[in-house]
Amino acid sequence: MSALALPPKVIITGASSGIGEALAVCFAAKGCALGLAARSVSKLDSLAQRLRADYAVQVETIALDVQDQASIVIALDDLVARLGGIDIVVANAGITGIRRSGRDPLSIDLAIFQTNLFGAIATLDAATRHFLKQGHGHLVGMSSFSAFAPIPGSAAYTSSKAALTNYMNAMRLELLDKHIDVTVIHPGFINTHIAPKMDKYPFVINADVAAKEMMAAIERKQVNVIVPALPWRFAKGLLQHMPDSWMGFMVQRMMKKSSSKKAN
Ligand SMILES: NC(=O)c1ccc[n+]([C@@H]2O[C@H](COP(=O)([O-])OP(=O)(O)OC[C@H]3O[C@@H](n4cnc5c(N)ncnc54)[C@H](OP(=O)(O)O)[C@@H]3O)[C@@H](O)[C@H]2O)c1
């Protein structure tokens, strides 16, 4: 295995806001060179400027829509060339959306799968091509706690994340003897702009706090991580044995609570 360059060179998709942006700050604080991708390139550029000024690190940016899978290989290759190599790729870009089965347009669900699952798979696959050639690398995927907890109205979101988790765990076994690490992160509720009023959700934490926990898990090369660990690790065990009627009741209460807090 060739030696890992220190500090590592890291590419993050969906780095223009929320968890991706907070992770970029954490990696920059460790002295890592960064390649940042998202659709909003102006947001990436102002983040890059801030990181270069605060941490004196190399930061490269590129406009990328992960729904356009053909453009992912091109963007990754471009960033790898500008960084002069790559050690860690974080497939973080993601969207959510509410759709009522049999009532709302299927296009809502297709866009969610296209971004969260096929966009992430294409990102991880493009990274794996580099990692196989150089004989090392670390794949990180942003799944969700909802991979373990089907949520009514979010069938596409929760199943896109469940599929990503299984896909990446299969990749890890496939790549065991190739010196390629695979980390799947399952966030609980993190206060970002992914959905309205995220700050009103139960047990929500800020993105910078979440990113520090994620960063520690990446450094330890953990394989499946739940962030924050509590209460969600405990909840995972409970949910697996919960009857549908209880689950429906809990989700309804949670939605009502967050919408009544929204009105306040
Ligand atoms: N917040 C939570 O509670 C939570 C919980 C579980 C999992 N997650 C996961 O964490 C990841 C980050 O979400 P977040 O909460 O940080 O939300 P966010 O603030 O909305 O960030 C999402 C990021 O993904 C990018 N993105 C969206 N569609 C894209 C596309 N087609 N191509 C390229 N980039 C795209 C966005 O950038 P542009 O719009 O500029 O492209 C943005 O940088 C997602 O995968 C999400 O599913 C979040």
Ligand as a Chemical Component Dictionary entry (heavy atoms), coordinates in Angstrom:
data_LIG
# 
_chem_comp.id                   LIG 
_chem_comp.type                 NON-POLYMER 
_chem_comp.pdbx_formal_charge   0 
_chem_comp.three_letter_code    LIG 
# 
loop_
_chem_comp_atom.comp_id 
_chem_comp_atom.atom_id 
_chem_comp_atom.alt_atom_id 
_chem_comp_atom.type_symbol 
_chem_comp_atom.charge 
_chem_comp_atom.model_Cartn_x 
_chem_comp_atom.model_Cartn_y 
_chem_comp_atom.model_Cartn_z 
_chem_comp_atom.pdbx_ordinal 
LIG N1  N1  N 0  -29.930 17.817 7.986  1  
LIG C1  C1  C 0  -30.324 16.637 8.396  2  
LIG O1  O1  O 0  -31.062 16.510 9.409  3  
LIG C2  C2  C 0  -29.849 15.392 7.694  4  
LIG C3  C3  C 0  -30.198 14.156 8.267  5  
LIG C4  C4  C 0  -29.773 12.997 7.623  6  
LIG C5  C5  C 0  -29.022 13.056 6.470  7  
LIG N2  N2  N 1  -28.717 14.274 5.933  8  
LIG C6  C6  C 0  -27.947 14.283 4.678  9  
LIG O2  O2  O 0  -26.845 15.155 4.779  10 
LIG C7  C7  C 0  -26.500 15.626 3.458  11 
LIG C8  C8  C 0  -26.303 17.136 3.483  12 
LIG O3  O3  O 0  -27.565 17.735 3.761  13 
LIG P1  P1  P 0  -27.715 19.053 4.662  14 
LIG O4  O4  O 0  -28.616 18.725 5.782  15 
LIG O5  O5  O -1 -26.410 19.654 4.915  16 
LIG O6  O6  O 0  -28.605 19.941 3.670  17 
LIG P2  P2  P 0  -28.268 21.267 2.837  18 
LIG O7  O7  O 0  -27.782 22.329 3.741  19 
LIG O8  O8  O 0  -29.496 21.508 2.020  20 
LIG O9  O9  O 0  -27.066 20.809 1.904  21 
LIG C9  C9  C 0  -27.257 19.987 0.799  22 
LIG C10 C10 C 0  -26.055 20.149 -0.103 23 
LIG O10 O10 O 0  -26.230 19.281 -1.249 24 
LIG C11 C11 C 0  -26.053 20.049 -2.419 25 
LIG N3  N3  N 0  -26.857 19.504 -3.508 26 
LIG C12 C12 C 0  -28.195 19.294 -3.553 27 
LIG N4  N4  N 0  -28.550 18.818 -4.755 28 
LIG C13 C13 C 0  -27.408 18.729 -5.492 29 
LIG C14 C14 C 0  -27.114 18.326 -6.811 30 
LIG N5  N5  N 0  -28.076 17.903 -7.650 31 
LIG N6  N6  N 0  -25.837 18.365 -7.227 32 
LIG C15 C15 C 0  -24.846 18.790 -6.395 33 
LIG N7  N7  N 0  -25.055 19.187 -5.151 34 
LIG C16 C16 C 0  -26.325 19.161 -4.682 35 
LIG C17 C17 C 0  -26.465 21.464 -2.054 36 
LIG O11 O11 O 0  -25.775 22.416 -2.866 37 
LIG P3  P3  P 0  -26.371 23.183 -4.136 38 
LIG O12 O12 O 0  -27.818 23.449 -3.864 39 
LIG O13 O13 O 0  -25.507 24.388 -4.209 40 
LIG O14 O14 O 0  -26.147 22.232 -5.279 41 
LIG C18 C18 C 0  -25.919 21.566 -0.630 42 
LIG O15 O15 O 0  -24.563 21.930 -0.639 43 
LIG C19 C19 C 0  -27.627 15.155 2.532  44 
LIG O16 O16 O 0  -27.218 14.007 1.834  45 
LIG C20 C20 C 0  -28.748 14.800 3.494  46 
LIG O17 O17 O 0  -29.621 13.836 2.990  47 
LIG C21 C21 C 0  -29.110 15.439 6.503  48 
# 
loop_
_chem_comp_bond.comp_id 
_chem_comp_bond.atom_id_1 
_chem_comp_bond.atom_id_2 
_chem_comp_bond.value_order 
_chem_comp_bond.pdbx_ordinal 
LIG N1  C1  SING 1  
LIG C1  O1  DOUB 2  
LIG C1  C2  SING 3  
LIG C2  C3  SING 4  
LIG C2  C21 DOUB 5  
LIG C3  C4  DOUB 6  
LIG C4  C5  SING 7  
LIG C5  N2  DOUB 8  
LIG N2  C6  SING 9  
LIG N2  C21 SING 10 
LIG C6  O2  SING 11 
LIG C6  C20 SING 12 
LIG O2  C7  SING 13 
LIG C7  C8  SING 14 
LIG C7  C19 SING 15 
LIG C8  O3  SING 16 
LIG O3  P1  SING 17 
LIG P1  O4  DOUB 18 
LIG P1  O5  SING 19 
LIG P1  O6  SING 20 
LIG O6  P2  SING 21 
LIG P2  O7  DOUB 22 
LIG P2  O8  SING 23 
LIG P2  O9  SING 24 
LIG O9  C9  SING 25 
LIG C9  C10 SING 26 
LIG C10 O10 SING 27 
LIG C10 C18 SING 28 
LIG O10 C11 SING 29 
LIG C11 N3  SING 30 
LIG C11 C17 SING 31 
LIG N3  C12 SING 32 
LIG N3  C16 SING 33 
LIG C12 N4  DOUB 34 
LIG N4  C13 SING 35 
LIG C13 C14 SING 36 
LIG C13 C16 DOUB 37 
LIG C14 N5  SING 38 
LIG C14 N6  DOUB 39 
LIG N6  C15 SING 40 
LIG C15 N7  DOUB 41 
LIG N7  C16 SING 42 
LIG C17 O11 SING 43 
LIG C17 C18 SING 44 
LIG O11 P3  SING 45 
LIG P3  O12 DOUB 46 
LIG P3  O13 SING 47 
LIG P3  O14 SING 48 
LIG C18 O15 SING 49 
LIG C19 O16 SING 50 
LIG C19 C20 SING 51 
LIG C20 O17 SING 52 
# 
